[in-house]
Amino acid sequence: MFHGKLNKMNLKKVLAVFCLALVIEAGVMPSFASRFVALLPQADRDASMLDYVRSVLKENRTGLGSIEELKLAETILVESVTNKLDPLFVLALMKTESTFYNWSRSFNGALGLMQILPSTGQELAGELNLKWDGEGTLLDPYANVKMGVRYFSKLQDRYKDTETSLTAYNVGPGRVDSAEEELPQGFARKVLSNYRYFKERADFY
């Protein structure tokens, strides 16, 4: 992962060196060059996304230091891409759950940036091969994001509908599956409203 001061050009250079190293290591033929050049616009967009996510974190009270916020922005970007989610959607979910404050605790015992219950967190930590240390793991911002993003991705695969998945994230899939009447959609609507807000502010969509 990248640490310290980072801008679009630096990230493009890092990605260029990384890809070139892969080419040399794998012995790929020179014809790869044209495909490599085609990756550069994506590298530029990724750099813009990283800068944007970091700026959102910086303007909010996260309870973290600047280096930790940079690492958190990197984690959000990587985990979002890995789980096929828009990083800005993850930001919206995080804002709704914790207003970006890492040390958030809910009345029902959910913790951290993505407000994860210990029972859910322990299960997710096992899936992700993360060391489980109860509250310590849930209050680790990077582990919390990894678990929260994975959890929502699983719910999305299960329900195939964003609003239903968000409701399940908020109240639990058990309540969604057993509900005899429609559950409140306020949480889902707030996340989607925050998502629209973050997209409108971004200049690379």
Backbone bond lengths (Angstrom), bond angles and torsions (degrees), N, CA, C in turn:
res aa  C-N    CA-C-N  psi(-1)  N-CA   C-N-CA  omega(-1)  CA-C   N-CA-C  phi
1 M - - - 1.458 - - 1.524 109.18 -
2 F 1.346 116.25 163.95 1.448 120.91 -174.58 1.522 109.35 -100.92
3 H 1.334 117.33 136.40 1.450 122.03 179.66 1.524 109.15 -129.78
4 G 1.347 116.53 166.77 1.439 121.12 -179.00 1.505 111.94 78.08
5 K 1.338 116.74 -164.17 1.459 121.22 -177.80 1.516 109.70 -68.86
6 L 1.340 114.98 133.15 1.465 119.56 -175.95 1.518 108.78 -140.28
7 N 1.331 117.16 131.70 1.456 120.42 173.19 1.516 108.63 -130.73
8 K 1.337 116.49 -179.69 1.462 120.48 -174.31 1.519 112.10 -60.30
9 M 1.338 116.99 -44.13 1.451 119.89 -177.24 1.522 111.21 -66.78
10 N 1.348 116.70 -40.74 1.454 119.53 179.04 1.517 110.84 -60.79
11 L 1.337 117.34 -43.81 1.463 120.55 -179.16 1.516 110.49 -64.68
12 K 1.334 117.43 -40.76 1.462 120.35 178.97 1.535 110.37 -62.48
13 K 1.336 116.16 -39.78 1.455 119.25 179.15 1.526 110.74 -66.44
14 V 1.332 116.06 -42.71 1.463 119.77 179.33 1.517 110.18 -61.16
15 L 1.337 117.06 -45.95 1.458 120.79 179.67 1.526 111.15 -64.32
16 A 1.330 115.72 -37.85 1.469 119.28 179.17 1.523 110.57 -62.97
17 V 1.328 116.67 -46.53 1.464 120.37 179.93 1.526 110.26 -63.90
18 F 1.335 116.18 -41.91 1.463 120.71 -179.84 1.524 111.01 -61.18
19 C 1.342 116.50 -48.02 1.465 120.26 -179.67 1.530 111.05 -64.81
20 L 1.327 115.42 -39.60 1.462 118.67 179.40 1.528 110.52 -63.56
21 A 1.336 116.11 -38.88 1.460 120.03 178.33 1.521 110.72 -62.62
22 L 1.321 115.96 -38.83 1.455 119.82 177.76 1.523 111.09 -64.38
23 V 1.330 115.35 -39.60 1.464 120.32 178.78 1.522 110.38 -61.15
24 I 1.334 115.73 -47.63 1.465 120.33 -178.07 1.523 110.55 -64.50
25 E 1.343 115.40 -44.14 1.462 120.54 -177.55 1.528 111.57 -63.50
26 A 1.343 115.32 -40.52 1.463 119.91 -176.51 1.528 112.85 -85.90
27 G 1.337 116.89 -10.45 1.450 119.80 -179.04 1.517 112.40 68.55
28 V 1.338 116.83 35.31 1.454 120.74 -177.93 1.521 109.72 -71.01
29 M 1.325 116.74 143.32 1.453 121.77 -178.55 1.525 111.17 -67.70
30 P 1.340 118.87 157.26 1.458 122.56 -179.02 1.522 114.28 -56.34
31 S 1.333 118.34 -21.40 1.462 119.87 179.68 1.520 111.68 -60.34
32 F 1.336 115.78 -16.75 1.469 119.61 177.14 1.519 111.14 -63.22
33 A 1.333 117.22 -23.42 1.463 121.04 -173.37 1.516 112.54 -54.77
34 S 1.336 117.28 -43.49 1.459 119.39 -177.96 1.525 111.57 -63.89
35 R 1.342 116.12 -38.52 1.464 118.66 177.88 1.523 110.52 -70.28
36 F 1.316 117.46 -34.63 1.455 121.50 177.79 1.522 111.29 -62.59
37 V 1.333 116.65 -44.81 1.465 121.10 178.91 1.525 109.99 -59.81
38 A 1.327 115.88 -36.39 1.466 119.65 -179.15 1.526 112.19 -66.10
39 L 1.334 117.44 -19.52 1.456 120.78 179.75 1.526 112.65 -77.14
40 L 1.311 117.86 -19.61 1.457 120.89 -173.83 1.529 114.13 -61.71
41 P 1.350 120.01 -42.98 1.467 118.13 176.17 1.526 112.61 -57.85
42 Q 1.347 117.44 -37.38 1.457 120.85 177.26 1.526 110.21 -65.60
43 A 1.340 116.72 -37.64 1.458 120.34 177.63 1.524 110.25 -62.43
44 D 1.336 116.27 -40.04 1.454 120.64 178.37 1.524 110.81 -63.86
45 R 1.339 116.51 -41.51 1.463 120.33 179.39 1.527 110.51 -66.57
46 D 1.340 117.08 -40.46 1.453 120.57 178.16 1.525 111.29 -62.33
47 A 1.334 116.10 -38.91 1.462 119.91 178.01 1.518 110.41 -64.56
48 S 1.338 116.93 -41.65 1.467 120.83 177.92 1.520 110.51 -62.73
49 M 1.331 116.27 -41.88 1.456 120.57 179.06 1.518 110.76 -62.99
50 L 1.331 117.21 -44.43 1.454 120.81 179.94 1.521 111.15 -62.28
51 D 1.337 116.55 -44.13 1.460 120.38 177.37 1.519 111.19 -60.05
52 Y 1.321 115.67 -41.21 1.460 120.41 -177.77 1.522 111.41 -67.10
53 V 1.330 116.21 -47.08 1.468 120.05 179.87 1.522 110.05 -60.98
54 R 1.319 115.90 -42.45 1.467 119.01 179.57 1.529 111.03 -64.13
55 S 1.328 117.28 -37.86 1.468 119.87 179.84 1.523 111.47 -66.13
56 V 1.343 116.65 -36.45 1.466 120.43 177.03 1.523 110.03 -63.63
57 L 1.318 116.56 -45.01 1.465 120.03 178.73 1.524 111.17 -62.82
58 K 1.324 115.51 -40.84 1.460 120.18 -176.37 1.518 112.19 -64.83
59 E 1.335 117.39 -32.64 1.467 119.50 -177.20 1.527 112.66 -86.69
60 N 1.320 116.69 2.62 1.457 121.10 177.58 1.528 110.23 -117.79
61 R 1.313 115.66 161.90 1.469 121.08 -179.46 1.525 108.17 -86.52
62 T 1.325 116.56 95.78 1.455 121.18 -177.27 1.524 112.84 -90.31
63 G 1.337 116.43 -23.03 1.457 119.98 -173.44 1.514 112.20 79.80
64 L 1.336 116.62 12.08 1.464 122.36 -178.29 1.522 110.36 -119.21
65 G 1.337 116.30 159.78 1.450 121.22 175.48 1.517 111.90 -79.83
66 S 1.322 117.00 171.62 1.469 121.29 -175.27 1.532 111.82 -64.46
67 I 1.327 117.58 -39.08 1.466 119.92 178.75 1.524 109.63 -67.83
68 E 1.323 116.17 -39.81 1.468 119.70 177.77 1.524 110.94 -64.23
69 E 1.332 116.92 -37.19 1.466 120.26 178.44 1.519 111.34 -66.11
70 L 1.332 117.10 -37.33 1.466 119.89 176.78 1.520 110.34 -64.36
71 K 1.320 116.72 -45.88 1.459 120.19 178.64 1.529 110.69 -63.44
72 L 1.330 116.23 -35.82 1.462 119.96 177.87 1.522 110.46 -65.84
73 A 1.336 117.48 -42.51 1.466 121.00 177.48 1.526 110.45 -59.76
74 E 1.328 116.86 -42.06 1.465 121.23 177.90 1.530 110.56 -62.31
75 T 1.335 115.68 -42.40 1.465 120.42 -179.24 1.519 110.80 -64.25
76 I 1.324 116.74 -43.14 1.467 120.87 178.29 1.522 110.23 -58.98
77 L 1.322 116.59 -44.78 1.465 120.89 -178.38 1.526 111.06 -64.97
78 V 1.310 117.00 -48.85 1.465 121.22 -177.14 1.522 111.34 -64.88
79 E 1.333 117.05 -47.03 1.467 119.73 -177.41 1.529 111.46 -68.12
80 S 1.309 117.63 -34.15 1.463 120.82 177.60 1.519 110.68 -63.75
81 V 1.332 116.12 -48.90 1.459 120.57 179.81 1.524 110.50 -63.09
82 T 1.323 116.97 -42.67 1.458 121.47 -179.66 1.527 111.39 -59.13
83 N 1.327 116.18 -38.02 1.467 120.88 -177.08 1.537 112.76 -100.01
84 K 1.340 116.46 12.52 1.463 122.85 175.04 1.527 112.68 59.45
85 L 1.340 114.95 44.57 1.456 121.38 175.63 1.519 109.20 -121.07
86 D 1.319 115.70 153.60 1.459 120.78 174.89 1.529 108.00 -74.55
87 P 1.346 118.96 127.47 1.465 120.25 178.13 1.523 112.99 -55.71
88 L 1.329 117.36 -30.82 1.462 119.72 179.31 1.521 111.46 -71.59
89 F 1.321 116.72 -28.96 1.465 119.93 173.78 1.526 109.27 -67.16
90 V 1.327 116.93 -40.74 1.461 120.88 177.67 1.529 109.96 -63.15
91 L 1.327 116.93 -41.13 1.464 120.12 175.19 1.524 111.15 -58.52
92 A 1.333 116.25 -43.04 1.459 120.70 -179.40 1.526 111.52 -63.33
93 L 1.316 116.30 -41.20 1.458 120.94 178.03 1.529 110.46 -65.24
94 M 1.309 115.87 -41.65 1.457 121.05 179.70 1.529 111.57 -65.49
95 K 1.335 116.09 -42.95 1.467 119.89 178.67 1.526 110.90 -61.19
96 T 1.324 116.48 -42.60 1.455 120.74 -178.96 1.523 111.55 -67.01
97 E 1.317 116.63 -38.57 1.460 120.53 -176.57 1.527 113.33 -77.07
98 S 1.324 117.47 -44.45 1.471 119.68 -169.93 1.520 114.70 -133.50
99 T 1.339 117.97 1.16 1.466 122.80 -171.01 1.535 110.84 49.38
100 F 1.343 116.02 33.98 1.458 124.91 175.54 1.531 113.92 70.33
101 Y 1.327 117.97 10.87 1.467 119.87 179.38 1.520 110.07 -89.21
102 N 1.326 116.74 115.57 1.456 122.10 -172.30 1.528 113.67 -61.35
103 W 1.327 117.11 -28.87 1.463 120.72 -173.04 1.527 112.56 -97.55
104 S 1.312 116.90 20.68 1.468 121.53 -178.67 1.526 111.39 -64.80
105 R 1.339 115.02 141.80 1.465 122.58 175.78 1.527 107.45 -135.77
106 S 1.306 116.82 131.81 1.457 120.46 178.31 1.523 110.12 -94.87
107 F 1.324 116.15 167.68 1.462 120.95 179.58 1.529 112.02 -64.28
108 N 1.334 116.59 -27.26 1.468 118.95 -178.20 1.531 112.86 -94.66
109 G 1.354 116.44 7.55 1.459 120.17 173.04 1.507 116.41 97.86
110 A 1.335 118.41 4.40 1.464 120.54 176.91 1.526 109.50 -73.35
111 L 1.335 115.76 145.84 1.463 120.00 -171.98 1.525 112.66 -131.85
112 G 1.329 114.43 151.86 1.453 121.36 168.45 1.513 115.79 82.95
113 L 1.320 114.17 -172.42 1.461 122.53 -173.89 1.521 113.14 -58.69
114 M 1.332 116.58 -38.84 1.463 121.13 -176.97 1.528 111.87 -103.43
115 Q 1.359 116.27 7.48 1.466 122.84 176.24 1.530 112.37 49.56
116 I 1.310 115.13 71.30 1.461 122.40 -176.97 1.520 110.11 -105.79
117 L 1.313 117.04 132.74 1.455 122.24 175.52 1.524 110.16 -71.46
118 P 1.333 118.25 145.89 1.466 120.21 179.60 1.531 113.46 -55.00
119 S 1.320 118.28 -40.26 1.471 119.94 -179.24 1.526 111.26 -63.67
120 T 1.327 116.12 -42.37 1.466 120.59 177.26 1.523 110.73 -68.45
121 G 1.325 115.71 -41.13 1.456 120.55 -179.19 1.514 112.97 -62.11
122 Q 1.323 116.84 -40.25 1.464 119.76 -179.97 1.524 111.05 -63.96
123 E 1.334 116.17 -40.01 1.464 120.21 178.28 1.527 111.00 -65.56
124 L 1.331 115.93 -44.61 1.462 120.30 -179.15 1.523 111.63 -67.15
125 A 1.332 116.87 -38.31 1.463 120.34 178.26 1.520 110.55 -59.52
126 G 1.332 116.57 -38.93 1.456 120.17 176.94 1.513 112.06 -63.34
127 E 1.337 116.63 -42.46 1.463 120.83 179.66 1.528 111.43 -64.06
128 L 1.328 115.60 -35.88 1.460 120.91 -174.81 1.528 113.50 -94.50
129 N 1.325 115.99 3.46 1.475 121.11 -178.18 1.529 112.19 58.07
130 L 1.334 115.54 39.36 1.456 121.47 176.32 1.530 108.99 -97.39
131 K 1.317 116.33 141.50 1.454 119.97 176.23 1.526 109.18 -65.26
132 W 1.325 116.34 127.19 1.455 120.45 -178.14 1.523 110.31 -94.58
133 D 1.332 115.64 120.37 1.459 122.19 -179.64 1.523 109.82 -132.85
134 G 1.338 115.65 36.02 1.454 120.43 177.95 1.519 112.38 58.46
135 E 1.337 116.55 -128.29 1.463 121.45 -178.66 1.521 111.73 -58.08
136 G 1.330 116.48 -34.25 1.458 119.40 -179.48 1.514 112.44 -59.05
137 T 1.324 116.52 -39.04 1.469 120.54 178.65 1.521 110.49 -72.48
138 L 1.324 116.96 -42.20 1.465 120.37 -177.64 1.520 112.09 -68.54
139 L 1.329 117.33 -26.29 1.457 120.72 179.19 1.526 112.40 -94.68
140 D 1.320 116.66 2.50 1.468 121.45 168.47 1.526 106.13 -79.98
141 P 1.335 118.71 113.21 1.471 120.08 -172.34 1.521 114.02 -59.19
142 Y 1.331 117.47 -35.65 1.456 120.68 -176.36 1.526 110.43 -74.58
143 A 1.325 116.71 -42.23 1.466 120.14 176.42 1.521 110.24 -65.33
144 N 1.329 116.65 -39.66 1.461 120.97 -178.88 1.526 111.02 -62.36
145 V 1.323 116.65 -43.14 1.463 120.89 178.67 1.527 110.66 -65.72
146 K 1.326 116.83 -43.64 1.463 119.80 178.09 1.524 110.96 -57.28
147 M 1.331 116.22 -43.66 1.458 120.28 -178.79 1.517 111.64 -70.09
148 G 1.341 116.46 -43.40 1.462 119.78 -178.41 1.511 113.13 -64.60
149 V 1.317 116.28 -42.26 1.467 120.30 179.36 1.524 110.37 -66.46
150 R 1.334 116.54 -43.21 1.463 119.73 177.76 1.531 110.42 -61.85
151 Y 1.316 117.17 -41.94 1.466 121.17 -177.96 1.527 111.11 -62.40
152 F 1.338 116.28 -47.33 1.462 117.79 179.74 1.526 111.01 -64.96
153 S 1.335 117.19 -39.52 1.460 120.61 179.07 1.527 110.83 -59.77
154 K 1.315 116.98 -40.85 1.474 121.12 177.65 1.526 110.72 -63.76
155 L 1.328 116.64 -41.77 1.463 120.02 179.55 1.525 110.81 -66.12
156 Q 1.328 116.22 -38.05 1.467 119.92 178.43 1.529 110.60 -64.53
157 D 1.327 116.87 -40.26 1.467 120.34 176.87 1.528 110.54 -64.44
158 R 1.304 116.02 -32.44 1.470 121.00 -176.42 1.525 111.87 -77.54
159 Y 1.322 117.33 -44.17 1.470 120.32 -172.42 1.531 114.11 -100.71
160 K 1.325 117.65 -20.57 1.471 122.22 177.54 1.530 112.57 61.18
161 D 1.309 117.74 19.56 1.460 121.90 -179.00 1.523 107.78 -145.83
162 T 1.325 115.89 127.17 1.458 119.84 -172.69 1.523 112.53 -64.91
163 E 1.322 118.36 -45.57 1.464 120.07 -178.54 1.521 111.59 -63.83
164 T 1.320 117.08 -42.30 1.466 120.62 178.17 1.526 110.39 -64.22
165 S 1.334 116.63 -41.20 1.463 120.97 179.71 1.523 110.87 -64.24
166 L 1.326 116.72 -40.00 1.460 120.38 178.05 1.532 110.98 -66.56
167 T 1.318 116.71 -39.47 1.462 119.68 177.49 1.521 110.70 -63.56
168 A 1.333 116.49 -41.01 1.464 120.95 177.96 1.522 110.31 -65.46
169 Y 1.323 117.62 -36.44 1.462 121.19 177.42 1.521 109.32 -62.40
170 N 1.308 116.25 -37.70 1.463 122.10 -175.37 1.529 113.23 -78.77
171 V 1.332 117.18 -45.60 1.476 120.06 -173.65 1.522 113.27 -110.15
172 G 1.318 117.17 -8.56 1.460 121.14 -179.05 1.519 111.80 100.98
173 P 1.330 117.49 139.78 1.466 120.39 -179.42 1.521 113.07 -63.75
174 G 1.334 117.02 -27.91 1.464 119.27 178.77 1.508 112.06 -60.83
175 R 1.323 116.81 -43.60 1.475 120.31 179.13 1.522 111.35 -67.82
176 V 1.337 115.99 -35.97 1.468 119.08 178.53 1.523 109.99 -65.81
177 D 1.313 117.12 -44.10 1.466 121.18 -176.67 1.523 112.22 -68.86
178 S 1.332 116.55 -32.64 1.461 119.32 -175.26 1.525 114.14 -99.73
179 A 1.324 116.04 -0.98 1.466 119.10 -175.76 1.524 111.05 -64.53
180 E 1.331 115.14 128.64 1.457 120.60 177.60 1.525 111.25 -91.21
181 E 1.317 115.20 -10.96 1.461 120.05 175.73 1.522 108.60 -137.62
182 E 1.297 115.92 163.28 1.466 120.73 -175.61 1.523 110.49 -64.27
183 L 1.320 115.51 131.67 1.463 120.35 178.92 1.528 110.18 -81.63
184 P 1.331 117.60 153.98 1.473 120.78 178.11 1.525 111.76 -57.16
185 Q 1.308 116.15 140.58 1.463 121.71 -178.45 1.526 112.76 -106.32
186 G 1.333 116.37 12.99 1.462 119.33 -176.63 1.512 113.83 -59.68
187 F 1.333 116.85 -42.68 1.456 120.19 -179.43 1.522 110.41 -63.09
188 A 1.317 116.49 -47.88 1.465 120.74 -178.68 1.524 110.68 -60.21
189 R 1.303 116.60 -43.46 1.468 120.23 -178.93 1.523 111.27 -65.53
190 K 1.321 116.46 -35.43 1.467 119.16 178.81 1.522 110.80 -67.73
191 V 1.331 117.13 -41.87 1.470 120.18 177.42 1.521 110.25 -60.98
192 L 1.318 117.09 -45.80 1.464 120.46 -178.33 1.523 111.22 -67.10
193 S 1.328 117.34 -33.27 1.466 120.68 175.64 1.524 110.40 -66.11
194 N 1.330 117.10 -43.39 1.464 120.64 176.98 1.524 110.88 -64.28
195 Y 1.311 116.66 -35.96 1.461 121.24 178.11 1.527 110.55 -62.56
196 R 1.319 116.64 -46.22 1.476 120.11 177.37 1.522 110.62 -59.94
197 Y 1.309 116.27 -40.69 1.467 121.40 179.88 1.533 111.26 -60.51
198 F 1.322 116.71 -47.39 1.463 119.83 -179.40 1.526 111.50 -66.73
199 K 1.320 117.68 -36.27 1.469 120.29 178.16 1.524 111.15 -67.79
200 E 1.330 117.28 -38.58 1.460 120.17 -179.79 1.510 111.99 -65.71
201 R 1.328 117.27 -30.93 1.462 121.57 -179.69 1.526 112.45 -79.69
202 A 1.311 117.18 -23.70 1.467 121.16 -177.57 1.529 109.84 -75.65
203 D 1.318 116.99 145.25 1.475 121.23 -177.82 1.515 112.37 -110.52
204 F 1.341 117.67 15.53 1.461 119.59 -176.63 1.525 112.01 -121.65
205 Y 1.333 117.76 13.48 1.466 121.03 177.08 1.519 109.98 -91.36
